[in-house]
Amino acid sequence: MSMQLAGRHRKMVRSTVAFAALAGTLAISGCGGAEAKSAEGDSSGIDEVTLSYSDITPSTSAAGESVQEWIDDVEAQSDGNIAIEPYWSSSLLASDDALSGTGSGVSDITYTVVTYQPQALPAANWLNELGSMPLDSYPQSQLQTVGVMNELLNTEDLATEFESQGVKLLASTSVAGKYDLLCNKKVEDQTDLSGFRVRAPGPVWAAEAEALGMTVVNVAQGEAYEALQRGLVDCQIGAPFMYEDYALNEVAKHYYPASFSANMGLVLLMNLDKWESLSSETQELLQSSMQKYALGRTQADIESHVKYLDRREELGITTYDTTEMNQVLADFQESQLDAWAEHAPQGVSDPDATGKAFKEAIDSWAATVTEDVSEVEPGEIASENIEDFPAWQQRIAETFDGLATSHSE
């Protein structure tokens, strides 16, 4: 099956393809959560349990604050029975250990990125290679990714892959739309960045950087500030929320809102043994809280994105037109899409069906996120609030309800 797109334009067909349509080609696993039976003040059946929570995010970031609100809400909804102890900025589990550490029970719940574990999660990383397909408009691309990945990562093949590592997928989020580029020096030739050293967040972006001639340097996200400051790297492929939350805007002043692939592999995982040890009421409460978690984190990252763009003049940051850079990226991304299904990992039972379901979801969610707010050019913001996207809000609620129903049956 060819995944080639005609240029950067996609046919936006209004569709109701969602959870039910995906089930026709890929069986949906039982990994949602029905609406919790226990409301605040009624803790019947809820376990008294303390759960450790590991996050790559600083507690003081907008995303960290949104997660703390979720933690407080879970405690309130459980009448104090469920306590979640957060460990921020990878202080409990480093990125490389996030998956294995969750599977072994070092952390009960962990927010991490599938690209950190390409060998252990080959199917999830394979899907992540389609990150060039979301829209270029922000925040539509971010909202689109949240919808698509909460459908696709909950299919039977993917659920089996997560469970083989001793973890259960609770939810998928998206920290940004398309990734872009921040550098500590000006790019003179956008079609040839040879001589520039870059930190890339994973293999997908490393390949795109190399297509531009850049040299990829292995640097942990927490070390990116010092690396940029000392000139160990010249650029970071990332997104405005990173530049704001990790203060990279202090040491890199050249911003290129290019269309690198979106990150489609941000996940919230739970130790499988711990999950299965909980009562059904506790499971239902935790699973029903995932919509709040995902939406709160999405809004927080949008706010960090907006804050960075609003502060560019204050910070002395120059923004550049990236038309030439985007053409090189688009040509390379198209070539990657053409061969995508041919290198599916063994854990994918039907690569063509998966590709078809993914493209249907991409197109369908694209129609949903542009129903209420028109698209804008890269480097601009279509809206600062998810409340401006009622069609998306309704559909994402239906998606989470679908996961909840499949769990309760």
C-alpha positions in Angstrom: 0.0 0.0 0.0 1.4 3.4 -1.0 1.4 5.9 1.8 2.5 8.7 -0.5 0.7 12.0 -0.1 0.2 14.4 -3.0 2.6 17.2 -2.0 1.7 18.5 1.5 -2.0 18.6 0.8 -4.4 16.0 2.1 -8.0 15.3 1.1 -10.1 16.3 4.1 -13.1 14.1 4.0 -15.6 14.5 6.8 -15.8 11.0 8.3 -17.0 9.3 11.4 -14.1 6.9 11.3 -13.2 6.4 14.9 -13.0 3.6 17.4 -15.7 1.4 15.8 -14.1 1.7 12.3 -10.7 0.8 13.6 -12.2 -2.3 15.2 -13.0 -3.6 11.8 -9.4 -4.1 10.9 -7.7 -4.2 14.3 -9.3 -5.7 17.3 -9.5 -3.2 20.2 -7.9 -4.5 23.4 -9.7 -4.2 26.8 -7.6 -1.3 28.1 -10.0 1.5 28.8 -12.0 2.3 32.0 -15.6 2.8 32.6 -16.8 5.9 34.5 -15.7 5.4 38.1 -18.5 4.1 40.3 -17.0 5.9 43.3 -17.3 9.7 43.4 -15.8 12.0 46.0 -17.0 10.9 49.4 -18.0 7.4 48.3 -14.9 5.2 48.3 -16.7 1.9 48.3 -14.5 -0.7 46.7 -11.5 1.6 46.2 -8.2 0.2 47.4 -6.0 2.1 49.9 -2.9 2.3 47.8 0.1 4.6 47.3 1.3 4.7 43.7 4.7 6.1 42.6 4.6 8.3 39.5 7.7 9.1 37.3 7.7 12.0 34.8 10.4 13.5 32.6 8.8 17.0 33.1 9.8 19.6 35.7 7.2 20.1 38.5 7.3 23.8 37.9 6.4 23.5 34.2 2.8 24.1 33.0 2.6 20.4 32.2 3.9 19.5 35.7 1.3 21.7 37.3 -1.5 20.0 35.2 -0.3 16.6 36.3 -0.4 17.7 39.9 -4.0 18.8 39.4 -4.7 15.3 38.1 -3.0 13.7 41.1 -5.0 15.9 43.5 -8.2 15.0 41.6 -7.6 11.3 41.8 -7.0 11.6 45.6 -10.2 13.5 46.0 -12.3 11.2 43.8 -11.0 8.2 45.8 -11.8 10.0 49.1 -8.1 9.9 50.0 -7.7 6.2 49.3 -5.4 6.6 46.3 -2.2 8.6 46.9 0.1 9.3 44.0 3.7 10.3 44.8 5.3 12.1 41.9 9.0 12.1 41.0 9.8 14.9 38.5 12.5 15.5 36.0 13.4 11.8 35.6 14.5 11.7 39.3 13.1 8.2 39.8 13.7 6.7 36.3 16.0 8.0 33.6 14.7 8.0 30.1 16.6 4.9 29.1 15.2 3.0 32.2 11.6 4.3 32.0 10.1 1.3 30.3 12.0 -1.5 32.1 11.7 0.4 35.5 8.0 0.5 35.1 7.7 -3.1 34.0 9.8 -4.2 37.1 7.8 -2.0 39.5 10.4 0.7 40.3 7.7 3.1 39.3 4.0 2.3 39.3 3.0 4.9 36.7 5.4 6.5 34.2 5.1 9.2 31.6 7.6 8.5 28.9 8.4 8.4 25.1 8.4 5.2 23.0 11.4 6.4 21.0 13.5 5.8 24.1 12.9 2.0 23.6 13.0 1.2 19.9 14.0 -2.5 20.4 11.5 -3.2 23.2 8.6 -1.4 21.5 9.2 -1.9 17.7 5.5 -1.6 16.7 5.0 1.6 18.6 8.1 3.1 17.2 7.0 2.0 13.7 3.8 4.0 14.1 5.9 6.9 15.3 7.6 7.0 11.9 4.3 8.5 10.5 4.8 11.7 12.4 5.0 13.7 9.2 1.4 13.1 8.4 -0.4 15.4 10.9 -1.3 18.9 9.8 1.2 21.7 9.9 -1.2 24.1 11.7 -0.9 24.5 15.5 -2.5 23.5 17.8 -4.6 21.4 15.3 -1.7 19.0 14.8 -1.3 18.4 18.5 -5.0 17.8 19.0 -5.1 15.5 15.9 -2.2 13.5 17.3 -3.9 13.0 20.7 -6.9 11.6 18.9 -5.1 9.4 16.5 -2.7 7.8 19.0 -5.4 7.0 21.6 -7.0 5.0 18.9 -4.1 3.4 17.3 -2.0 2.6 20.4 -5.0 0.7 21.9 -5.3 -1.8 19.1 -4.6 -5.4 19.9 -1.1 -5.6 18.4 0.1 -2.6 20.3 -1.5 -3.6 23.6 0.1 -7.0 23.4 3.5 -5.3 22.8 3.1 -3.1 25.9 2.0 -6.0 28.0 5.0 -8.1 26.9 7.1 -5.5 28.6 5.1 -5.8 31.8 3.2 -2.5 31.4 -0.3 -1.4 30.6 -1.0 1.7 28.4 -3.3 4.1 30.2 -3.3 7.0 27.7 -1.3 8.8 25.0 -0.7 12.5 24.9 1.0 14.9 22.5 3.3 17.7 23.8 3.3 19.6 20.5 2.4 19.6 16.9 5.2 19.3 14.4 8.6 19.6 15.9 10.8 22.5 14.8 14.4 23.8 15.3 16.1 26.1 17.8 19.8 27.0 17.2 22.5 29.0 19.0 23.7 30.4 15.6 22.2 31.4 12.4 21.7 28.9 9.6 23.0 30.4 6.4 21.9 27.7 3.9 18.6 26.0 4.9 19.0 23.2 2.4 22.5 22.3 3.6 23.1 22.4 7.4 26.4 20.5 7.2 28.6 21.6 10.1 25.7 21.9 12.5 25.5 19.5 15.4 22.0 18.8 16.6 20.2 17.1 19.5 17.4 14.9 18.0 14.7 13.4 20.3 14.7 10.0 18.5 15.5 8.1 15.3 12.8 9.7 13.2 14.2 13.2 13.8 17.8 12.1 13.6 17.1 10.8 10.0 15.4 14.1 9.1 18.3 16.1 10.5 20.8 14.0 8.5 18.7 14.6 5.4 19.5 18.3 6.0 23.2 17.5 6.4 23.3 17.9 10.2 25.3 15.7 12.6 23.3 14.2 15.4 24.8 14.3 18.9 23.5 12.1 21.7 22.5 14.4 24.5 19.9 13.8 27.1 17.1 16.4 27.2 18.1 17.5 30.7 21.6 18.3 29.4 20.5 20.2 26.4 20.8 23.6 28.1 24.4 23.1 29.0 25.2 21.5 25.6 23.8 24.5 23.7 25.5 27.0 26.1 28.9 25.4 25.7 28.5 24.8 22.0 28.6 21.0 22.2 25.5 21.1 20.0 24.4 24.0 17.8 20.7 23.1 17.6 17.8 21.3 19.3 15.0 19.6 17.3 12.0 20.1 19.6 9.1 22.4 20.2 8.3 25.7 21.9 7.2 24.0 25.1 10.7 22.5 25.5 12.4 25.8 24.8 10.3 27.4 27.5 10.1 24.7 30.1 13.8 23.8 29.9 14.9 27.5 29.5 16.7 26.7 26.2 15.5 30.1 25.0 18.2 31.7 27.2 21.1 30.1 25.3 19.7 29.7 21.7 18.3 32.7 19.9 17.6 31.5 16.3 14.2 29.9 15.9 13.2 27.9 12.8 9.5 26.9 12.8 10.1 24.0 10.4 7.9 21.0 9.8 9.9 18.2 11.4 7.8 15.1 12.3 5.4 15.3 15.2 6.1 13.0 18.2 3.4 10.4 18.2 4.8 8.2 20.9 4.2 10.0 24.3 2.5 7.5 26.6 1.4 7.0 30.2 2.2 3.5 31.3 1.4 1.5 34.5 3.1 -1.6 35.9 0.9 -4.5 34.7 1.2 -6.5 37.9 0.2 -3.5 40.0 -2.7 -2.8 37.7 -4.0 -6.3 37.9 -3.7 -6.3 41.7 -6.2 -3.4 42.0 -9.9 -3.8 42.5 -12.2 -3.2 39.5 -13.4 -0.1 41.2 -9.9 1.3 41.5 -9.1 0.4 37.9 -12.3 2.2 36.8 -11.4 5.3 38.7 -7.9 5.5 37.4 -8.9 4.8 33.8 -11.8 7.3 33.9 -9.3 10.0 35.0 -7.3 9.6 31.8 -9.3 12.1 29.9 -8.6 14.8 32.5 -4.9 13.8 32.4 -4.6 14.0 28.6 -6.6 17.2 28.2 -5.0 19.0 31.1 -1.5 18.1 29.8 -2.5 19.1 26.2 -3.7 22.5 27.4 -0.7 23.1 29.5 1.7 22.4 26.6 -0.3 24.8 24.4 0.2 27.5 27.1 3.9 26.9 27.2 4.0 27.0 23.3 2.1 30.4 23.4 4.3 31.7 26.2 7.5 31.0 24.2 6.2 32.7 21.0 4.9 35.7 22.9 8.3 36.2 24.6 10.5 36.0 21.5 11.0 39.7 21.2 11.7 40.0 25.0 14.2 37.1 24.8 16.0 38.5 21.7 15.0 35.5 19.5 14.9 35.9 15.7 12.3 33.8 13.8 13.1 32.8 10.3 11.1 31.8 7.3 11.6 28.0 6.7 10.2 27.5 3.2 13.4 26.1 1.8 14.1 23.9 4.8 10.5 22.6 4.7 10.8 21.5 1.1 13.9 19.4 1.8 12.0 17.9 4.8 8.9 17.2 2.8 10.8 15.4 0.0 12.6 13.2 2.6 9.4 12.5 4.6 7.5 11.5 1.4 10.3 9.0 0.6 10.0 7.5 4.1 6.3 7.1 3.9 6.5 5.2 0.6 8.5 2.4 2.2 6.9 2.5 5.6 4.7 -0.7 5.4 7.6 -2.7 4.0 9.6 -2.7 7.2 6.8 -3.5 9.7 8.0 -5.4 12.7 7.0 -9.0 13.3 4.5 -8.0 16.0 2.2 -6.3 13.5 -0.3 -8.8 12.2 -1.4 -6.9 9.1 0.8 -3.9 8.1 -1.5 -2.8 5.3 -4.6 -2.8 7.5 -2.7 -0.8 10.1 -1.5 1.7 7.5 -5.1 2.1 6.2 -6.5 2.6 9.7 -3.8 5.1 10.5 -4.5 7.2 7.4 -8.3 7.0 8.0 -7.7 8.2 11.5 -5.3 11.0 10.3 -7.8 12.3 7.8 -10.8 12.0 10.0 -9.2 13.7 13.0 -7.9 16.4 10.6 -11.5 17.2 9.6 -12.5 17.2 13.3 -9.8 19.7 14.4 -10.4 22.1 11.6 -14.2 22.1 11.9 -14.2 25.0 14.4 -10.9 26.8 13.9 -9.2 27.5 10.6 -5.6 26.4 9.9 -2.6 28.8 10.1 0.9 28.8 8.8 3.9 27.3 10.8 5.1 29.7 13.5 1.5 31.0 14.1 -1.1 29.9 16.5 -4.7 29.1 15.5 -6.0 29.2 19.0 -4.6 29.2 22.6 -7.4 27.1 24.2 -8.8 23.6 23.5 -12.2 25.0 24.5 -12.3 26.6 21.0 -12.5 23.1 19.5 -15.9 21.7 20.6 -16.0 19.1 17.9 -12.6 17.8 19.0 -13.6 17.9 22.7 -16.7 15.8 21.9 -14.9 13.3 19.8 -12.0 12.9 22.3 -14.5 12.3 25.0 -16.2 9.6 22.9 -12.8 8.0 22.3 -12.0 7.8 26.0 -15.5 6.5 26.6 -14.9 3.9 24.0 -11.8 2.7 25.8 -13.7 2.8 29.1 -16.5 0.6 27.7 -14.1 -1.9 26.2 -12.4 -2.2 29.6 -15.6 -2.7 31.6 -17.0 -5.4 29.3 
